Amino acid sequence: MYILISVLILIVCVLLVLVVLVQNSKGGGLASNFASSNQFMGVRKTADFLEKATWTLAVVLLLLSLLSVVIIPPATKVQGADTELREKIDNTKSQPVQDYQTPPAKK
């Protein structure tokens, strides 16, 4: 289920990026490229559609993100992993650091 939600989040992200890139910051966007005497939707309706699509995709992305946090699989804790790591850390602290002599400087 978590993988399905993750895939849906990726799809919504890609769609949101595409919808935002199609828009023009001045409100023209996609409508300005298809402007003609026989407009089917019109400039304003295209801008309204793109704005509604942006808000809808943003809300869907938010909801899917919250849902993924609820559904996320719990991390399984391995019993011996923590103690084994602690032992390795303690062993490296207890070993003395070897003092390496620097070679004499050449004249």
Sequence and secondary structure as in RCSB ss.txt:
>XXXX:A:sequence
MYILISVLILIVCVLLVLVVLVQNSKGGGLASNFASSNQFMGVRKTADFLEKATWTLAVVLLLLSLLSVVIIPPA
TKVQGADTELREKIDNTKSQPVQDYQTPPAKK
>XXXX:A:secstr
 HHHHHHHHHHHHHHHHHHHHHS TTS THHHHT  SS SS HHHHHHHHHHHHHHHHHHHHHHHHHHHHH    
   HHHHHHHHHHHHHHHHS            
